[in-house]
Amino acid sequence: MSIILIVVVVLVVAICISCIRIVPQAETMVIERLGSYLTTWGNGLHFKLPLIDRVRARVSLKEQVADFPPQPVITKDNVTMSIDSVIFYKVMDPRLYCYGVENPIMAIENLTATTLRNIIGDLDLDTTLVSRDTINAQMRAILDEATDAWGIKVNRVEVKNITPPAAIREAMEKQMKAEREKREAVLLAEGTKQSAITVAEGDKQARILEAEAHKQTVILAAEAEQERQIREAEGEAEAIRNVQQATADGIRMVREAGADSAVLTLQSFEALKQVANGQSTKLIIPSDMQGLAGVAASLKEIVSDEEK
């Protein structure tokens, strides 16, 4: 009897321990009683009735990621391509998550494939390749609305890869290569053009500077010639003034000495001497030559007296 009692006590303790549940943070437990939904436990310590209550499911409330394999889709222009996507979702109602659909992840995957085919079917190849943001937004809106009945909220949908057929990829690579070669040719032409413009501007600037230098040289030469002429003119004027001044001083001294007639006669003879020394073949002798000779004789006597 004691052994049976011990076994019974151990079983009761084990059953009681098994009825204790600790729910961690960001998780819930869906509890059923006799096969019907009873309640949802949040985080903390909980107790259930043995053999009557059971844990239907443990549901995570954290945001989860579902990465689906590539799906074949056909574009509006009949191009078959492969697209894979990833979905970020969160369970908002654990009860609906457990009882709303049999397999929530599989249901989301099938719904995602169907939605993706419908969206891509309205787009051509070129639009599909450049419209990822539009595709993501449309898919998120459709999936979020459809999964409300399953207690799931779709936060974000991302198209990971868009893979066209091999022939299309090869044609696209050739097109991109042609575009790169075109851009290279354009850039090379622009560089050549810019270089030619720069060289032309440099030549133009050099010619302008050369012309300016030549102009400045001509101006300086003209100014120097003008200055030289002015100096020569001033020198000639100064010489003329000196000659005139000397002549005036000589005449004044002659007059002060009282020898006007004799000096004039002597100057007359000097003038005749210069005329005789010239290249002229004719000489004009004044009519009062005898008087001049007499004056010359008088001057000769005066000179003789002074020598004695």
Buried (B, 14 or more C-beta within 10 A) or exposed (E): EEEEEEEEEEEEEEEEEEBEBEBEEEBBBBBBEEEEEBBBBBBEEBEBEEEEBBBBBBBBBEEBEBEBEBBEBEBEEEBEBBBBBBBBBBBBBBBBBBBBBEEBBEBBBEBBBEBBBEBBEEBEBEBBBEBBEEBBEBBBEBBBEBBBEBBBBBEBBBBEEBEBEEEBEEEBEEEEEEEEEEEEEEEEEEEEEEEEEEEEEEEEEEEEEEEEEEEEEEEEEEEEEEEEEEEEEEEEEEEEEEEEEEEEEEEEEBEEEEBEEBBEBBEBBEEBEEEEEEEEEEEEEEEEEEEBEEBBEEBEEEEEEEEE
